[in-house]
């Protein structure tokens, strides 16, 4: 941890400012803690949250206005791709807030692909054992409020606004003292940790934003560190080889923790194992201590047998498509077992019925998600070659399309050629487009790469995403041999989120 911000010469004035801020805080009802503690029972009685976990805009105009004001303020800060590799600012903010991230145990997740889906599975598994959970993931699909969840559901717009307003004075104090203002991601991370402490949660499931060592989330000392498969992504920030990237990501492994390793390139695995030895961490490796025993395609997903740290878990239905999601499930199960001490304190498996019910209720919006039939339109947020290869395998396995049309909207700075090459064998035609993000790759520039990969006769350019969707659906609706065609929308989380809205989801 860094030291508290150094006192300036006018120390007394700053002390008065701090006292004034504290005094202005709303007085909390002393019975509130009792009410909050009872919420776990209420949640258990109500069952798992309904829907797909993607909130719509607030229906109340005043709440919507207030949320837009918060979103606008956050948008003035450094975005998630402009980073200063330092924890100084977020540590200073959390120090002033009383270190809320120390109020609960946590499971910390990093890696290149699969983090969000795995976080959702871990959250569901913990919830099935009556633990109150907080989940922090990024990026969001449609609404920024998705990033902070309690008990499996995004916090309400009202609570998001209140959380920001509660810590806004302290954000300003840190902004005034630091060389750079707190970034968008640093503020959201502090909001998540504060919201979890205020709830209060029994455990937090935290996804790294980028990297690990200097990621803003890495101010927690997680009992369990999870490292998902590593491949080349964000090479300008994390390194150009699996070893370099592994060094950054293994920074989340803390002293005496348990590290759960998904299948890794050999050179990356060696770096992680070295880190584990340095901090006396216990290691659980996919393919060794745990893994996927068997899997078969089922209606709406797949049927799995998983081997965990405490034994086998047969006949688990997972309503997600693709071998990569089966591997994500194995990692999630091992992480939860490790949190409960399975494999170290005892060897018996967790309750099978609880495990089955948790996995059966898992959803992961924007990951092999069907949003329309006749023709079938599937969304997948693959944005790098590794994710694209997994998506291509999954859509081929799970859907019997006679012809597949791709809609691709990508992000500048990514290995877009590698992504397109991964999809080339399965796309009959591709419609290239752009989303509304300032980081979106220009449609004509993307088309130039696509022509090199697919050939000009298989590429159509539609700069507007709505036009691209219409063009792809029209191609898929052609009669004759193309009657069983489908559409896959991919290339970016933002593209997928905007497509969800255009197709009536959320």
C-alpha positions as CSV (number, residue, x, y, z in Angstrom):
1,X,0.0,0.0,0.0
2,X,1.2,3.5,-0.7
3,X,1.4,6.1,2.1
4,X,-1.5,8.5,2.6
5,X,-1.2,11.7,0.6
6,X,1.4,14.0,2.1
7,X,0.1,17.0,4.1
8,X,0.5,20.4,2.4
9,X,1.7,23.5,4.3
10,X,-1.9,24.5,5.0
11,X,-2.5,21.3,6.9
12,X,-5.0,22.8,9.3
13,X,-7.2,24.1,6.4
14,X,-7.2,20.6,4.8
15,X,-8.1,19.1,8.1
16,X,-11.0,21.5,8.4
17,X,-12.1,20.6,4.9
18,X,-12.0,16.9,5.7
19,X,-14.0,17.5,8.9
20,X,-16.6,19.5,7.0
21,X,-17.0,16.7,4.4
22,X,-17.4,14.1,7.1
23,X,-19.9,16.2,9.0
24,X,-22.0,16.7,5.8
25,X,-22.4,13.0,5.4
26,X,-26.0,11.7,6.0
27,X,-26.5,10.1,9.4
28,X,-27.1,6.4,9.2
29,X,-29.9,4.7,11.0
30,X,-28.3,2.5,13.8
31,X,-30.8,-0.2,12.9
32,X,-29.8,-0.3,9.2
33,X,-27.1,-2.9,9.8
34,X,-29.7,-5.3,11.2
35,X,-31.9,-4.7,8.2
36,X,-29.0,-5.2,5.8
37,X,-28.0,-8.4,7.6
38,X,-31.5,-9.7,7.1
39,X,-31.3,-9.2,3.3
40,X,-29.5,-12.5,2.9
41,X,-32.6,-14.4,4.1
42,X,-34.9,-12.3,1.9
43,X,-32.7,-13.0,-1.1
44,X,-32.7,-16.7,-0.4
45,X,-36.5,-16.7,-0.3
46,X,-36.9,-14.8,-3.5
47,X,-34.6,-17.1,-5.5
48,X,-32.1,-16.1,-8.2
49,X,-32.5,-12.8,-10.0
50,X,-34.6,-12.9,-13.1
51,X,-33.6,-11.8,-16.6
52,X,-30.1,-11.6,-18.1
53,X,-28.6,-9.1,-15.8
54,X,-28.5,-6.3,-18.4
55,X,-30.4,-3.2,-17.1
56,X,-32.3,-0.8,-19.3
57,X,-32.2,2.9,-18.9
58,X,-34.1,4.1,-15.8
59,X,-37.8,4.7,-16.5
60,X,-37.9,7.7,-14.0
61,X,-36.8,10.8,-16.0
62,X,-35.2,12.3,-12.9
63,X,-33.2,9.2,-12.1
64,X,-32.1,8.9,-15.8
65,X,-31.0,12.5,-15.8
66,X,-29.0,12.0,-12.6
67,X,-27.4,8.9,-14.0
68,X,-26.5,10.7,-17.2
69,X,-24.8,13.4,-15.1
70,X,-22.6,10.8,-13.4
71,X,-21.9,9.1,-16.7
72,X,-20.9,12.5,-18.2
73,X,-18.6,13.3,-15.3
74,X,-16.9,9.9,-15.6
75,X,-16.5,10.4,-19.3
76,X,-14.3,13.5,-18.6
77,X,-11.7,11.2,-17.0
78,X,-9.0,9.1,-18.6
79,X,-10.6,6.1,-20.4
80,X,-9.7,2.5,-19.8
81,X,-7.1,2.5,-22.5
82,X,-5.2,5.5,-21.2
83,X,-3.3,4.3,-18.2
84,X,-0.6,5.4,-15.8
85,X,0.8,2.1,-14.4
86,X,0.4,3.1,-10.7
87,X,-1.8,2.2,-7.7
88,X,-1.0,5.5,-6.0
89,X,-4.3,7.3,-6.8
90,X,-6.7,4.5,-6.1
91,X,-4.9,3.6,-2.9
92,X,-5.1,7.2,-1.8
93,X,-8.8,7.3,-2.4
94,X,-9.5,4.0,-0.7
95,X,-7.3,5.1,2.2
96,X,-9.5,8.2,2.7
97,X,-12.6,6.0,2.4
98,X,-11.4,3.7,5.2
99,X,-10.2,0.9,3.0
100,X,-13.6,-0.7,2.2
101,X,-11.8,-3.4,0.2
102,X,-10.6,-4.9,3.5
103,X,-14.1,-5.5,4.8
104,X,-14.7,-8.8,3.0
105,X,-12.7,-11.7,1.4
106,X,-12.4,-11.8,-2.3
107,X,-11.6,-13.9,-5.4
108,X,-9.6,-12.0,-8.0
109,X,-9.7,-13.0,-11.7
110,X,-7.3,-12.1,-14.5
111,X,-6.3,-13.6,-17.9
112,X,-6.9,-12.7,-21.6
113,X,-10.3,-14.4,-22.3
114,X,-13.1,-15.8,-20.2
115,X,-12.9,-13.6,-17.2
116,X,-16.5,-12.2,-17.1
117,X,-18.2,-15.6,-17.8
118,X,-16.1,-17.2,-15.1
119,X,-16.8,-14.4,-12.7
120,X,-20.5,-14.9,-13.3
121,X,-20.2,-18.7,-12.7
122,X,-18.2,-18.1,-9.4
123,X,-20.8,-15.6,-8.3
124,X,-23.7,-18.1,-9.0
125,X,-21.8,-20.9,-7.1
126,X,-21.2,-18.8,-4.1
127,X,-24.8,-17.6,-4.1
128,X,-26.0,-21.2,-4.1
129,X,-24.3,-21.6,-0.7
130,X,-26.2,-18.6,0.7
131,X,-23.3,-16.2,0.6
132,X,-24.0,-12.6,-0.3
133,X,-21.9,-11.7,-3.3
134,X,-20.5,-8.6,-4.9
135,X,-19.2,-8.8,-8.4
136,X,-17.1,-6.3,-10.3
137,X,-16.6,-6.9,-14.0
138,X,-15.6,-4.9,-17.1
139,X,-16.3,-3.7,-19.7
140,X,-20.1,-3.4,-19.7
141,X,-22.4,-4.6,-22.5
142,X,-25.0,-1.9,-22.4
143,X,-25.1,0.0,-19.1
144,X,-22.2,1.1,-16.8
145,X,-24.3,-0.1,-13.8
146,X,-23.7,-3.7,-15.0
147,X,-20.2,-3.5,-13.7
148,X,-21.2,-3.5,-10.0
149,X,-23.5,-6.4,-9.0
150,X,-24.9,-7.5,-5.7
151,X,-26.5,-10.9,-5.2
152,X,-26.2,-11.6,-9.0
153,X,-27.9,-8.5,-10.2
154,X,-26.5,-5.1,-11.2
155,X,-27.0,-2.4,-8.6
156,X,-29.9,-0.1,-9.4
157,X,-29.3,3.2,-11.1
158,X,-30.4,4.9,-7.9
159,X,-27.7,3.0,-5.9
160,X,-25.1,3.7,-8.5
161,X,-25.8,7.4,-8.3
162,X,-25.8,7.4,-4.5
163,X,-22.5,5.5,-4.4
164,X,-20.9,8.0,-6.7
165,X,-22.3,11.0,-4.8
166,X,-21.2,9.6,-1.5
167,X,-17.5,9.4,-2.5
168,X,-17.4,12.3,-4.9
169,X,-16.0,14.8,-2.3
170,X,-13.2,12.4,-1.6
171,X,-12.5,11.9,-5.3
172,X,-12.1,15.6,-5.6
173,X,-9.6,15.6,-2.7
174,X,-7.5,13.0,-4.3
175,X,-7.7,14.7,-7.7
176,X,-6.4,17.9,-6.2
177,X,-3.4,16.2,-4.6
178,X,-2.2,14.0,-7.5
179,X,-0.3,14.7,-10.6
180,X,-3.2,13.1,-12.7
181,X,-6.8,12.9,-11.8
182,X,-8.3,9.5,-11.0
183,X,-9.2,7.6,-14.1
184,X,-12.7,6.4,-15.1
185,X,-11.7,2.8,-14.1
186,X,-10.1,3.9,-10.8
187,X,-13.3,5.7,-9.8
188,X,-15.5,2.8,-10.7
189,X,-13.3,0.4,-8.8
190,X,-13.5,2.5,-5.7
191,X,-17.3,2.7,-6.1
192,X,-17.5,-1.1,-6.4
193,X,-15.4,-1.6,-3.3
194,X,-17.4,1.0,-1.3
195,X,-20.8,-0.5,-2.5
196,X,-19.7,-4.0,-1.4
197,X,-18.7,-2.8,2.1
198,X,-21.9,-0.8,2.4
199,X,-24.2,-3.8,1.4
200,X,-22.4,-5.6,3.1
201,X,-21.2,-8.6,1.1
202,X,-19.8,-11.9,2.4
203,X,-17.4,-12.1,-0.6
204,X,-16.4,-10.1,-3.6
205,X,-15.7,-11.5,-7.1
206,X,-13.4,-9.0,-8.8
207,X,-12.3,-9.0,-12.5
208,X,-9.1,-7.3,-13.4
209,X,-9.5,-4.5,-15.9
210,X,-6.1,-4.9,-17.7
211,X,-3.0,-6.8,-16.6
212,X,-2.8,-7.4,-12.9
213,X,0.2,-5.9,-11.0
214,X,-0.8,-2.3,-11.5
215,X,-4.4,-2.7,-12.3
216,X,-6.7,-0.6,-10.1
217,X,-8.4,-3.6,-8.7
218,X,-5.1,-5.0,-7.3
219,X,-5.4,-3.2,-4.0
220,X,-7.2,-6.3,-2.6
221,X,-5.4,-9.3,-1.0
222,X,-7.5,-12.0,-2.5
223,X,-7.7,-15.4,-0.8
224,X,-8.1,-17.0,-4.2
225,X,-6.4,-15.7,-7.4
226,X,-7.7,-17.0,-10.7
227,X,-5.7,-16.8,-13.9
228,X,-7.6,-17.5,-17.1
229,X,-5.9,-18.5,-20.4
230,X,-3.3,-16.0,-21.5
231,X,-2.8,-15.0,-25.1
232,X,-1.5,-11.9,-26.9
233,X,-3.8,-8.9,-26.3
234,X,-3.0,-5.3,-25.1
235,X,0.5,-5.9,-26.2
236,X,1.3,-2.2,-26.1
237,X,0.7,-2.3,-22.4
238,X,1.4,-5.8,-21.1
239,X,4.2,-7.1,-23.3
240,X,4.6,-8.9,-26.6
241,X,5.2,-12.4,-25.4
242,X,3.2,-14.8,-23.2
243,X,6.0,-14.6,-20.6
244,X,5.9,-10.8,-20.4
245,X,2.1,-10.8,-20.1
246,X,2.2,-13.6,-17.5
247,X,4.5,-11.5,-15.3
248,X,1.9,-8.7,-15.2
249,X,-1.1,-10.9,-14.7
250,X,0.6,-13.0,-12.0
251,X,0.9,-9.9,-9.9
252,X,-2.5,-10.6,-8.4
253,X,-1.2,-13.7,-6.6
254,X,-0.6,-12.6,-3.0
255,X,1.2,-14.1,0.0
256,X,-0.2,-17.5,1.1
257,X,-3.1,-17.3,-1.4
258,X,-4.4,-20.1,-3.6
259,X,-3.9,-19.6,-7.3
260,X,-6.2,-21.4,-9.7
261,X,-4.6,-21.8,-13.2
262,X,-6.6,-22.4,-16.3
263,X,-4.8,-24.1,-19.1
264,X,-1.8,-21.9,-20.1
265,X,1.0,-21.8,-22.7
266,X,4.0,-23.5,-21.2
267,X,6.1,-20.4,-21.1
268,X,3.3,-18.4,-19.3
269,X,2.6,-21.3,-16.8
270,X,6.3,-21.3,-15.8
271,X,6.2,-17.6,-14.9
272,X,3.0,-18.1,-12.8
273,X,4.4,-21.1,-10.9
274,X,7.6,-19.2,-10.1
275,X,5.4,-16.4,-8.7
276,X,3.5,-18.9,-6.6
277,X,6.7,-20.2,-5.1
278,X,7.9,-16.7,-4.3
279,X,4.7,-15.9,-2.3
280,X,4.1,-19.4,-0.8
281,X,0.8,-19.7,-2.8
282,X,-0.9,-23.0,-3.2
283,X,-1.4,-24.0,-6.9
284,X,-4.4,-25.8,-8.5
285,X,-3.8,-26.5,-12.2
286,X,-6.4,-27.3,-14.8
287,X,-5.6,-30.7,-16.3
288,X,-3.9,-31.7,-13.1
289,X,-5.8,-31.0,-9.9
290,X,-9.1,-30.3,-11.7
291,X,-10.6,-30.2,-15.1
292,X,-13.4,-31.2,-17.6
293,X,-13.9,-35.0,-17.5
294,X,-16.5,-35.1,-20.2
295,X,-18.9,-32.8,-22.1
296,X,-21.6,-33.3,-24.7
297,X,-23.8,-30.8,-26.6
298,X,-27.3,-30.5,-25.2
299,X,-30.3,-28.5,-26.1
300,X,-29.6,-24.9,-25.0
301,X,-26.1,-25.6,-23.8
302,X,-24.0,-28.6,-22.7
303,X,-23.9,-31.5,-20.2
304,X,-20.7,-31.7,-18.2
305,X,-18.9,-33.9,-15.8
306,X,-16.3,-31.8,-13.9
307,X,-13.5,-33.0,-11.7
308,X,-12.9,-30.6,-8.9
309,X,-10.5,-30.4,-6.0
310,X,-12.8,-32.6,-3.9
311,X,-14.0,-35.1,-6.4
312,X,-16.2,-35.5,-9.5
313,X,-19.4,-33.6,-10.2
314,X,-21.5,-35.4,-12.8
315,X,-24.5,-34.4,-14.9
316,X,-24.0,-30.6,-14.7
317,X,-26.1,-28.7,-17.2
318,X,-24.5,-25.5,-18.4
319,X,-26.7,-23.2,-20.5
320,X,-23.8,-21.7,-22.4
321,X,-22.2,-22.9,-25.7
322,X,-18.7,-23.9,-26.5
323,X,-15.8,-26.0,-25.1
324,X,-14.3,-22.8,-23.7
325,X,-17.3,-22.3,-21.4
326,X,-16.9,-25.9,-20.1
327,X,-13.3,-25.0,-19.2
328,X,-14.5,-21.8,-17.6
329,X,-16.9,-23.8,-15.5
330,X,-14.1,-26.1,-14.3
331,X,-12.0,-23.1,-13.3
332,X,-15.0,-21.5,-11.5
333,X,-15.7,-24.7,-9.6
334,X,-12.1,-25.0,-8.5
335,X,-12.0,-21.4,-7.4
336,X,-15.1,-21.8,-5.2
337,X,-13.8,-25.1,-3.8
338,X,-10.5,-23.4,-2.9
339,X,-12.3,-20.6,-1.2
340,X,-14.1,-23.1,1.0
341,X,-10.9,-25.0,1.8
342,X,-11.5,-28.0,-0.4
343,X,-8.2,-29.6,-1.3
344,X,-6.3,-28.1,1.6
345,X,-8.4,-28.3,4.7
346,X,-10.6,-31.2,3.6
347,X,-11.1,-33.4,0.5
348,X,-14.9,-33.9,0.3
349,X,-16.8,-32.3,-2.6
350,X,-19.3,-29.5,-2.3
351,X,-23.0,-30.3,-2.3
352,X,-23.8,-31.6,-5.8
353,X,-27.4,-30.3,-5.9
354,X,-26.2,-26.8,-5.1
355,X,-23.5,-27.0,-7.8
356,X,-26.0,-28.2,-10.4
357,X,-28.6,-25.6,-9.6
358,X,-26.0,-22.8,-9.7
359,X,-24.6,-23.8,-13.1
360,X,-28.0,-24.3,-14.6
361,X,-28.9,-20.7,-13.7
362,X,-25.8,-19.1,-15.2
363,X,-26.1,-16.5,-18.0
364,X,-23.4,-14.6,-19.8
365,X,-25.0,-11.9,-22.0
366,X,-23.1,-11.2,-25.2
367,X,-21.3,-14.6,-25.1
368,X,-22.8,-16.9,-27.7
369,X,-26.2,-15.3,-26.9
370,X,-29.1,-15.9,-29.2
371,X,-31.2,-12.7,-29.5
372,X,-33.4,-13.5,-32.5
373,X,-34.9,-16.5,-34.4
374,X,-35.8,-16.8,-38.1
375,X,-33.1,-16.1,-38.9
376,X,-31.1,-16.9,-35.8
377,X,-28.9,-14.0,-34.7
378,X,-26.1,-14.8,-32.3
379,X,-24.0,-12.3,-30.4
380,X,-20.4,-12.9,-29.2
381,X,-18.1,-10.3,-27.8
382,X,-14.9,-11.9,-29.1
383,X,-12.4,-9.1,-29.7
384,X,-9.1,-10.8,-30.1
385,X,-7.8,-13.9,-32.1
386,X,-8.1,-16.2,-29.1
387,X,-11.7,-15.3,-28.3
388,X,-12.5,-15.5,-32.0
389,X,-11.2,-19.0,-32.4
390,X,-13.2,-20.1,-29.3
391,X,-16.3,-18.4,-30.8
392,X,-15.8,-20.0,-34.2
393,X,-15.6,-23.4,-32.6
394,X,-18.6,-22.8,-30.4
395,X,-20.9,-21.6,-33.1
396,X,-20.0,-24.5,-35.4
397,X,-20.6,-27.0,-32.6
398,X,-23.8,-25.6,-31.2
399,X,-25.7,-24.4,-34.4
400,X,-26.4,-26.3,-37.6
401,X,-26.2,-23.3,-39.9
402,X,-26.2,-24.1,-43.6
403,X,-24.5,-20.7,-44.1
404,X,-23.2,-18.1,-41.6
405,X,-23.1,-14.4,-42.2
406,X,-20.7,-12.4,-40.0
407,X,-21.2,-8.8,-38.8
408,X,-17.9,-7.4,-37.5
409,X,-17.3,-4.1,-35.8
410,X,-13.8,-4.0,-34.3
411,X,-11.7,-1.7,-32.1
412,X,-8.5,0.2,-33.1
413,X,-5.3,-1.2,-31.6
414,X,-6.5,-4.8,-31.6
415,X,-5.1,-7.7,-33.7
416,X,-8.1,-7.3,-36.1
417,X,-6.4,-9.3,-38.9
418,X,-6.0,-12.2,-36.5
419,X,-9.6,-12.0,-35.5
420,X,-10.8,-12.0,-39.1
421,X,-8.6,-14.9,-40.0
422,X,-10.1,-16.9,-37.1
423,X,-13.6,-16.3,-38.5
424,X,-12.7,-16.7,-42.2
425,X,-13.4,-20.5,-42.3
426,X,-16.9,-20.2,-40.9
427,X,-18.2,-17.0,-42.5
428,X,-19.7,-17.3,-46.0
429,X,-19.9,-13.5,-46.2
430,X,-19.0,-10.8,-43.8
431,X,-20.6,-7.3,-43.3
432,X,-18.1,-4.9,-41.8
433,X,-19.3,-2.0,-39.8
434,X,-18.5,0.4,-36.9
435,X,-19.9,1.1,-33.5
436,X,-20.4,4.4,-31.8
437,X,-17.2,4.3,-29.7
438,X,-14.4,6.8,-30.3
439,X,-12.1,3.7,-30.4
440,X,-14.1,2.0,-33.1
441,X,-12.1,1.0,-36.2
442,X,-13.3,2.9,-39.3
443,X,-15.5,0.7,-41.4
444,X,-13.6,1.4,-44.6
445,X,-10.2,0.6,-42.9
446,X,-11.8,-2.6,-41.5
447,X,-13.1,-3.5,-45.0
448,X,-9.5,-3.2,-46.4
449,X,-8.3,-5.9,-44.0
450,X,-11.4,-8.0,-44.6
451,X,-10.9,-8.0,-48.3
452,X,-7.3,-9.2,-47.8
453,X,-8.6,-12.1,-45.7
454,X,-12.0,-13.0,-47.3
455,X,-11.7,-11.6,-50.9
456,X,-13.7,-8.7,-52.2
457,X,-16.7,-10.9,-53.3
458,X,-17.4,-11.9,-49.7
459,X,-17.2,-8.5,-48.0
460,X,-19.9,-5.9,-47.7
461,X,-19.4,-2.5,-46.1
462,X,-22.1,-0.8,-44.0
463,X,-20.7,2.0,-41.8
464,X,-23.9,2.1,-39.6
465,X,-24.5,-0.9,-37.4
466,X,-28.2,-0.9,-37.9
467,X,-27.7,-1.0,-41.7
468,X,-25.1,-3.8,-41.2
469,X,-27.6,-5.9,-39.2
470,X,-30.3,-5.4,-41.8
471,X,-27.9,-6.4,-44.6
472,X,-26.8,-9.5,-42.8
473,X,-30.3,-10.6,-41.9
474,X,-31.4,-10.0,-45.5
475,X,-28.5,-12.3,-46.7
476,X,-29.5,-14.9,-44.2
477,X,-33.2,-14.8,-45.2
478,X,-32.5,-15.7,-48.8
479,X,-34.5,-18.7,-49.9
480,X,-33.3,-22.0,-51.4
481,X,-30.0,-23.4,-50.1
482,X,-29.6,-20.6,-47.7
483,X,-32.8,-21.3,-45.7
484,X,-30.9,-22.4,-42.6
485,X,-28.5,-19.5,-42.5
486,X,-27.6,-17.5,-39.4
487,X,-25.9,-14.3,-38.4
488,X,-23.0,-13.9,-35.9
489,X,-22.4,-10.3,-34.6
490,X,-18.9,-10.0,-33.1
491,X,-15.6,-8.0,-32.9
492,X,-16.2,-5.9,-29.8
493,X,-18.1,-5.7,-26.6
494,X,-19.5,-2.4,-27.7
495,X,-20.6,-3.7,-31.0
496,X,-22.4,-6.5,-29.3
497,X,-24.0,-4.2,-26.8
498,X,-25.3,-1.8,-29.4
499,X,-26.6,-4.8,-31.5
500,X,-28.5,-6.1,-28.4
501,X,-30.3,-2.7,-28.1
502,X,-31.1,-2.6,-31.9
503,X,-32.5,-6.1,-31.8
504,X,-34.8,-5.4,-28.9
505,X,-32.8,-6.7,-25.9
506,X,-32.7,-4.3,-23.0
